[in-house]
């Protein structure tokens, strides 16, 4: 028996709650200097309760060929990839107008 989504009540394989939640997010992408003077791209504003951040981080790390982690509900990726991250998030279903690059 398939798992049931607690939000919409549909089976998990046809649930669209996560895609609807992606359109509502206000996302900010910026770069900070991490340990040993290395640049780190930070993605903030993604609600981990509505979007599977672990799967999203894994896909970003594989596509950008870099390391990363989740700290304080923010996705941290090694290196400066701001524009590439924005393009990938748009492909994942986030709205282009709601993604801001600092």
Backbone as JSON, one array per atom type, in Angstrom:
{
  "sequence": "XXXXXXXXXXXXXXXXXXXXXXXXXXXXXXXXXXXXXXXXXXXXXXXXXXXXXXXXXXXXXXXXXXXXXXXXXXXXXXXXXXXXXXXXXXXXXXXXXXXXXX",
  "N": [[0.84, -1.18, 0.0], [0.52, 2.21, -0.82], [2.17, 5.13, 0.51], [0.43, 7.81, 2.15], [-0.06, 11.23, 1.55], [0.08, 13.63, 4.12], [-0.89, 16.21, 3.81], [-2.45, 16.67, 1.41], [-3.79, 14.28, 1.09], [-3.53, 12.48, -0.95], [-1.96, 9.65, -2.65], [1.6, 9.29, -2.21], [3.08, 9.07, -4.62], [1.65, 10.49, -6.56], [1.27, 12.94, -5.47], [1.13, 16.49, -5.34], [1.88, 18.48, -3.66], [4.49, 19.34, -2.91], [5.45, 20.52, -5.27], [3.68, 22.65, -5.54], [4.35, 24.07, -3.26], [6.91, 24.87, -3.91], [6.58, 27.0, -5.63], [5.86, 29.05, -3.98], [7.98, 29.87, -2.44], [10.39, 32.22, -1.18], [13.45, 32.85, -2.15], [16.87, 33.32, -1.38], [20.09, 33.79, -2.65], [23.45, 33.83, -1.89], [26.96, 34.6, -1.38], [29.46, 33.64, 0.89], [32.5, 33.92, 2.84], [34.12, 31.14, 3.83], [35.7, 28.71, 5.96], [39.26, 28.75, 5.87], [39.46, 30.74, 3.94], [37.79, 30.14, 1.77], [35.27, 30.29, -0.74], [31.75, 30.08, -0.22], [28.64, 29.16, -1.38], [25.45, 30.13, -0.42], [22.14, 29.11, 0.08], [19.19, 30.36, 1.05], [15.93, 30.46, 2.6], [14.33, 28.39, 1.78], [11.77, 26.32, 2.73], [12.08, 23.67, 4.86], [10.07, 21.99, 5.66], [8.22, 21.87, 3.67], [9.55, 21.33, 1.29], [11.71, 18.84, 0.07], [14.68, 19.12, 1.25], [17.05, 17.66, 1.49], [17.12, 15.95, -0.75], [17.11, 17.88, -2.75], [19.54, 19.23, -2.22], [21.33, 17.12, -2.72], [20.95, 16.75, -5.48], [21.82, 19.24, -6.45], [24.52, 19.2, -5.63], [25.5, 17.04, -7.12], [25.11, 17.95, -9.75], [26.62, 20.33, -9.85], [29.08, 19.41, -9.15], [30.34, 19.57, -6.56], [30.94, 19.9, -3.02], [28.72, 19.96, -0.16], [26.36, 21.04, 2.39], [23.74, 21.07, 4.9], [22.92, 23.7, 6.94], [21.43, 25.26, 9.63], [18.86, 25.37, 8.36], [19.63, 26.22, 5.84], [21.1, 25.82, 2.63], [24.35, 24.96, 1.94], [26.89, 25.28, -0.37], [29.99, 24.35, -1.72], [32.14, 26.68, -3.16], [31.68, 29.33, -5.64], [28.73, 29.61, -7.07], [26.5, 31.07, -7.89], [24.8, 32.0, -10.13], [24.5, 29.64, -11.59], [23.21, 28.05, -9.71], [20.78, 29.39, -9.48], [19.71, 28.95, -12.06], [19.47, 26.15, -11.98], [17.62, 25.84, -9.88], [15.36, 26.98, -11.01], [14.88, 25.12, -13.02], [14.13, 23.05, -11.37], [11.62, 23.76, -10.57], [11.09, 26.04, -9.08], [10.02, 29.46, -8.95], [11.31, 31.93, -11.13], [11.18, 34.65, -10.59], [11.07, 34.76, -7.85], [13.52, 34.19, -6.87], [16.36, 35.53, -5.57], [19.5, 37.03, -6.13], [22.3, 37.96, -4.32]],
  "CA": [[0.0, 0.0, 0.0], [1.32, 3.43, -0.96], [2.07, 6.12, 1.58], [-0.53, 8.88, 1.91], [0.41, 12.57, 1.91], [-0.75, 14.17, 5.19], [-1.42, 17.52, 3.45], [-3.53, 16.62, 0.41], [-4.52, 13.03, 1.2], [-3.28, 11.65, -2.13], [-0.76, 8.82, -2.52], [2.85, 10.05, -2.36], [3.6, 9.08, -5.98], [0.93, 11.47, -7.38], [1.1, 14.16, -4.66], [1.69, 17.7, -5.95], [2.06, 19.49, -2.61], [5.84, 19.89, -2.94], [5.58, 21.4, -6.43], [2.94, 23.87, -5.24], [5.12, 24.8, -2.25], [8.09, 25.45, -4.54], [6.22, 28.26, -6.27], [5.58, 30.04, -2.95], [9.18, 30.16, -1.68], [11.2, 33.41, -1.44], [14.78, 32.28, -2.0], [18.0, 34.24, -1.48], [21.36, 33.12, -2.91], [24.57, 34.74, -1.66], [28.25, 33.96, -1.16], [30.21, 34.05, 2.08], [33.84, 33.35, 2.94], [34.12, 30.11, 4.86], [36.99, 28.37, 6.54], [40.45, 28.77, 5.01], [39.22, 31.74, 2.89], [37.12, 29.52, 0.62], [33.92, 30.82, -0.96], [30.65, 29.16, -0.01], [27.35, 29.67, -1.85], [24.41, 29.82, 0.56], [20.77, 29.24, -0.41], [18.31, 30.45, 2.21], [14.54, 30.76, 2.3], [13.6, 27.19, 1.4], [11.13, 25.73, 3.91], [12.35, 22.23, 4.85], [8.84, 21.23, 5.93], [7.44, 21.77, 2.44], [10.41, 20.88, 0.2], [12.73, 17.87, 0.49], [15.96, 19.82, 1.08], [18.14, 16.7, 1.33], [17.14, 15.52, -2.15], [17.5, 19.05, -3.55], [20.98, 19.42, -2.02], [22.03, 16.05, -3.41], [20.9, 17.01, -6.91], [22.69, 20.39, -6.71], [25.91, 18.78, -5.47], [25.87, 16.19, -8.26], [25.15, 18.75, -10.97], [27.7, 21.31, -9.77], [30.31, 18.69, -8.81], [30.95, 20.2, -5.39], [30.46, 19.42, -1.74], [27.75, 20.84, 0.45], [25.7, 20.59, 3.61], [22.6, 21.86, 5.37], [23.18, 24.32, 8.24], [20.41, 26.22, 10.05], [17.85, 25.43, 7.29], [20.23, 26.83, 4.65], [21.93, 24.91, 1.86], [25.69, 25.5, 1.73], [27.61, 24.59, -1.43], [31.37, 24.82, -1.84], [32.44, 27.43, -4.38], [30.78, 30.41, -6.03], [27.89, 29.08, -8.14], [25.22, 31.76, -7.73], [23.95, 31.99, -11.33], [24.21, 28.24, -11.92], [22.22, 27.59, -8.73], [19.49, 29.98, -9.86], [19.23, 28.22, -13.23], [19.07, 24.81, -11.57], [16.4, 25.93, -9.08], [14.26, 27.23, -11.95], [14.59, 23.82, -13.63], [13.5, 22.2, -10.37], [10.23, 24.15, -10.37], [10.96, 27.29, -8.34], [9.78, 30.59, -9.83], [12.5, 32.75, -11.38], [10.97, 35.96, -9.98], [11.19, 34.67, -6.39], [14.91, 33.86, -6.52], [17.17, 36.76, -5.56], [20.94, 36.82, -5.97], [22.98, 39.11, -3.7]],
  "C": [[0.89, 1.24, 0.0], [1.12, 4.36, 0.23], [1.12, 7.24, 1.17], [0.07, 10.2, 2.38], [-0.49, 13.14, 3.01], [-1.4, 15.51, 4.84], [-2.62, 17.4, 2.52], [-4.33, 15.32, 0.47], [-4.36, 12.11, 0.0], [-2.09, 10.73, -1.88], [0.49, 9.63, -2.86], [3.33, 10.12, -3.81], [2.87, 10.04, -6.9], [0.68, 12.79, -6.64], [1.79, 15.35, -5.35], [1.94, 18.8, -4.92], [3.44, 20.14, -2.69], [6.03, 20.84, -4.11], [4.82, 22.71, -6.21], [3.7, 24.72, -4.22], [6.35, 25.46, -2.85], [7.79, 26.8, -5.17], [6.01, 29.38, -5.26], [6.83, 30.5, -2.2], [9.83, 31.47, -2.11], [12.64, 33.02, -1.11], [15.84, 33.35, -2.21], [19.27, 33.41, -1.66], [22.48, 34.15, -2.72], [25.84, 33.93, -1.37], [28.89, 34.53, 0.1], [31.61, 33.44, 2.0], [33.83, 32.38, 4.12], [35.49, 29.9, 5.45], [38.08, 28.37, 5.48], [40.25, 29.66, 3.79], [38.62, 31.16, 1.62], [35.71, 30.1, 0.5], [32.89, 29.7, -0.8], [29.38, 29.83, -0.51], [26.27, 29.19, -0.88], [23.05, 30.08, -0.07], [19.87, 29.24, 0.82], [16.89, 30.75, 1.74], [13.73, 29.56, 1.87], [13.07, 26.54, 2.67], [11.34, 24.22, 3.89], [11.12, 21.38, 5.14], [8.03, 21.0, 4.66], [8.23, 21.19, 1.27], [11.46, 19.92, 0.77], [14.12, 18.48, 0.23], [17.12, 18.85, 0.89], [18.25, 16.25, -0.12], [17.57, 16.67, -3.06], [18.99, 19.3, -3.44], [21.77, 18.36, -2.77], [22.07, 16.3, -4.92], [21.81, 18.19, -7.28], [24.17, 20.0, -6.62], [26.36, 17.92, -6.65], [26.02, 17.01, -9.53], [26.34, 19.71, -10.98], [29.05, 20.69, -9.45], [31.05, 19.37, -7.67], [30.38, 19.55, -4.14], [29.45, 20.4, -1.17], [27.12, 20.22, 1.68], [24.49, 21.47, 3.89], [22.94, 22.37, 6.77], [22.09, 25.35, 8.51], [19.36, 26.45, 8.95], [18.34, 26.18, 6.06], [21.07, 25.76, 3.95], [23.26, 25.59, 1.58], [26.37, 24.64, 0.68], [29.0, 25.19, -1.56], [31.57, 25.51, -3.18], [31.41, 28.51, -4.65], [30.0, 29.97, -7.27], [26.55, 29.8, -8.2], [24.31, 31.66, -8.96], [23.57, 30.57, -11.73], [23.14, 27.69, -10.98], [20.85, 28.13, -9.1], [18.89, 29.23, -11.05], [18.73, 26.82, -12.86], [17.78, 24.82, -10.74], [15.19, 26.2, -9.97], [13.88, 25.93, -12.65], [13.88, 22.89, -12.67], [12.07, 22.62, -10.04], [10.02, 25.41, -9.55], [10.76, 28.43, -9.34], [11.01, 31.48, -9.91], [12.4, 34.09, -10.67], [11.18, 35.94, -8.47], [12.58, 34.27, -5.93], [15.73, 35.13, -6.67], [18.63, 36.42, -5.33], [21.55, 38.1, -5.4], [24.42, 39.08, -4.08]]
}
